[in-house]
Amino acid sequence: MNLTEIRSFVQSLVEESGRIILAHYLDPNLEVEYKVDETPVTLADREAESLIRKRIEEEFPEHGIIGEEYGSIREDAEYVWLLDPIDGTKSFISGVPLFGTIICLKRAGEPIFGAIHQPVLQQLMLGDNTQTTLNDKPMVIRKPNGLDQATILTTDERDARKRFGVETWVKLTDQTFFSRTWGDCYGYLLLASGKADVMIDPIVNSWDFHAMIPIIRGAGGKITDHKGRNPLHGNSIVTSHPDLHDLIIKSLGN
């Protein structure tokens, strides 16, 4: 299995799952349930993940799968897929089109391929640690002249204030050109396509961010946890241009 085959397979996956998701989008009768952790889940989440899992099982029966909605199988396999069928379910149920599907393929514990698919925006970002594309066009992260020229993104500022402290977070964002909560997978897509400069997620699950590692690295960016360590060993994410990264980590109190 090579990267060309992976790319083609993932493209077909998100095309199919995207049709399922769009069929439920803006449905006034869509029922929303809440899981134990109080995060929302819908029929669209479950149907999309079921489809993706079925296709992986058919094509690669020896591979492992870890999904947000249906748990894990064969976690110790050489190849393991991580799935988040709708990253940004709160946006999805609110009619905000910035949600997306995240797919990651890991080999021997290391993310080798990542995908972000935004079905409403018709954007597909793919990364393999060496190259990242958006709708087949190569992407490169931009280099800001300084923190005062940087656009900083996060998913929920309440999480940032809790994790880093209100004073630390406000001091950091006050130094930037501007900050926005264009978060979830859309924030990483903006960063990797050169439209933003910093993306910070104070609290994340593996299916939320493992795909971002090959995507950000493929676009020339740096990705760590909020202490500057290997992101696979933590539950937070900081991404930016390499020249800006140490300053961001230091500004977060490290």
C-alpha positions in Angstrom: 0.0 0.0 0.0 1.5 3.3 -1.1 0.6 6.9 -0.5 -1.1 7.2 -4.0 -3.4 4.3 -3.1 -4.1 5.8 0.3 -4.9 9.2 -1.3 -7.3 7.7 -3.8 -9.0 5.5 -1.2 -9.5 8.4 1.3 -10.9 10.6 -1.5 -13.5 8.0 -2.3 -14.3 7.6 1.5 -15.0 11.3 2.0 -17.0 11.7 -1.1 -19.4 9.0 0.1 -19.5 10.1 3.7 -19.9 13.7 2.6 -23.1 12.8 0.8 -24.5 11.2 4.0 -23.6 14.3 6.1 -25.0 16.8 3.6 -28.3 14.8 3.5 -28.8 15.6 7.2 -27.3 19.2 7.2 -29.9 21.9 7.9 -32.6 19.2 8.5 -35.0 20.9 11.0 -36.1 17.4 12.3 -32.6 16.2 13.0 -32.4 14.7 16.5 -29.5 15.5 18.7 -28.4 13.3 21.5 -25.8 14.1 24.2 -23.1 11.6 25.3 -21.8 11.1 28.8 -19.3 13.9 28.3 -22.1 16.2 27.3 -20.9 16.5 23.7 -23.6 16.2 21.0 -24.0 13.4 18.5 -26.4 13.0 15.6 -27.5 10.3 13.1 -25.2 12.0 10.6 -22.2 11.3 12.8 -23.1 7.7 13.3 -24.1 6.9 9.7 -20.9 8.6 8.3 -18.6 6.7 10.6 -20.4 3.4 10.0 -19.9 3.9 6.2 -16.2 4.7 6.6 -15.6 1.8 8.9 -17.4 -0.6 6.6 -15.3 0.5 3.6 -12.0 0.2 5.6 -13.0 -3.3 6.8 -13.8 -4.3 3.2 -10.6 -2.9 1.7 -8.1 -3.5 4.6 -9.5 -6.2 6.9 -6.2 -6.5 8.8 -6.1 -2.8 9.7 -7.2 -1.3 13.1 -9.8 1.4 13.5 -10.4 3.9 16.2 -13.5 6.1 15.8 -15.2 8.7 18.0 -18.6 7.1 17.8 -18.0 3.4 17.7 -14.7 2.8 19.6 -11.8 0.7 18.5 -10.8 -2.6 17.0 -7.4 -4.1 16.4 -5.6 -1.1 18.0 -2.3 -3.0 18.0 -2.3 -3.5 14.2 0.5 -2.1 12.1 -1.9 0.2 10.3 -4.6 1.9 12.3 -7.2 4.4 11.1 -8.5 7.2 13.3 -11.9 8.7 12.4 -13.9 11.7 13.4 -17.0 11.7 11.1 -18.1 15.2 12.0 -15.5 17.3 13.8 -17.5 20.3 14.9 -20.8 18.7 15.6 -21.9 21.8 17.5 -21.3 23.8 14.3 -23.1 21.1 12.2 -26.3 21.3 14.4 -26.2 25.1 14.4 -26.0 25.4 10.6 -22.4 26.7 10.6 -20.6 25.2 7.6 -17.1 24.9 9.2 -17.4 21.3 10.4 -15.6 18.5 8.6 -14.6 14.9 8.5 -11.1 13.9 9.8 -9.3 10.7 8.8 -5.9 9.7 9.8 -3.8 6.6 8.9 -1.0 5.6 11.3 1.7 3.0 10.8 3.5 1.6 13.8 2.0 4.4 15.9 3.1 7.3 13.7 0.6 9.3 11.6 1.6 8.9 7.9 -1.5 10.4 6.3 -4.2 12.9 7.2 -7.4 14.2 5.6 -9.8 17.1 6.4 -12.9 17.1 4.3 -15.3 20.0 4.5 -18.4 18.9 2.6 -20.3 22.2 2.6 -17.3 24.2 1.5 -16.2 21.4 -0.9 -12.7 21.5 0.4 -10.4 18.4 0.8 -7.0 18.8 2.4 -4.6 15.9 2.3 -1.2 15.6 3.9 1.5 13.0 4.2 4.3 14.7 6.2 6.1 15.8 3.0 3.4 17.5 1.0 -0.1 19.0 1.8 -2.7 19.8 -0.8 -6.0 21.5 -0.8 -8.2 20.3 -3.7 -5.1 19.0 -5.3 -3.1 22.3 -5.0 0.1 22.2 -2.9 -0.2 24.3 0.2 2.6 26.0 2.2 2.2 27.6 5.6 2.9 31.4 5.7 5.5 33.1 7.7 4.3 36.2 9.6 6.7 39.1 10.2 6.0 38.9 13.9 3.5 38.1 16.5 1.8 41.5 16.0 1.1 40.4 12.4 -0.2 37.0 13.2 -3.8 35.6 13.2 -4.3 33.3 16.1 -7.1 30.7 16.2 -8.6 28.4 18.7 -11.8 26.3 19.0 -13.2 27.6 22.3 -11.6 30.4 24.2 -13.2 29.1 27.4 -10.9 26.0 27.1 -7.9 28.2 26.5 -8.6 30.4 29.5 -9.0 27.3 31.7 -5.9 25.6 30.5 -3.5 28.5 30.3 -5.1 31.0 32.6 -7.1 34.1 31.7 -4.2 36.5 32.1 -1.8 34.4 30.0 -4.4 33.9 27.2 -5.4 37.6 27.0 -1.8 38.7 27.1 -1.0 36.4 24.1 -3.9 37.3 22.0 -3.5 41.0 22.7 -0.1 40.8 21.0 -1.5 39.4 17.8 -3.1 41.1 14.7 -6.4 39.5 15.7 -7.8 36.3 17.2 -10.8 34.2 16.2 -12.6 31.0 17.2 -12.5 29.6 13.7 -11.7 26.3 15.3 -12.1 22.5 15.0 -10.6 21.1 11.8 -11.3 24.4 9.9 -8.7 26.2 11.9 -6.0 23.7 10.9 -7.1 23.9 7.3 -6.7 27.7 7.4 -3.3 27.4 9.0 -2.0 24.8 6.5 -3.3 26.8 3.5 -1.5 30.0 4.6 -4.7 31.9 5.8 -3.8 31.9 9.5 -0.7 31.8 11.6 -1.4 30.0 14.9 -3.9 27.3 15.8 -4.2 26.3 19.5 -6.4 23.5 20.8 -6.0 23.3 24.6 -7.8 20.0 24.9 -8.1 17.4 22.1 -8.7 13.7 21.5 -6.6 11.5 19.3 -9.1 11.3 16.5 -9.3 15.1 16.5 -5.6 15.9 15.9 -3.5 12.9 14.8 -4.4 13.7 11.2 -3.2 17.2 11.7 0.4 16.1 12.2 1.1 14.9 8.6 -1.0 17.8 7.3 0.8 20.6 9.2 4.2 19.1 8.6 3.5 18.6 5.0 2.8 22.3 4.7 6.0 23.2 6.4 4.5 24.0 9.8 5.5 22.9 13.3 3.1 21.0 15.6 3.6 20.2 19.3 1.6 20.1 22.5 1.4 23.3 24.5 4.7 22.6 26.2 6.6 22.1 23.0 6.7 18.3 23.2 5.8 15.5 20.8 2.0 16.0 20.2 1.4 12.3 20.3 2.3 12.3 24.0 -0.2 15.0 25.1 -3.7 16.2 24.9 -3.2 19.7 23.6 -2.0 21.2 20.3 -0.1 24.2 19.2 0.7 24.7 15.5 2.4 27.6 13.6 5.3 28.5 11.4 8.5 27.0 12.9 10.0 30.5 13.3 7.1 31.6 15.4 6.6 28.4 17.4 9.0 28.9 20.3 7.6 32.3 21.0 4.1 30.9 21.2 5.1 28.1 23.5 6.9 30.6 25.8 3.9 33.0 25.8 1.7 30.1 27.0 3.8 30.0 30.2 6.5 27.5 29.4 
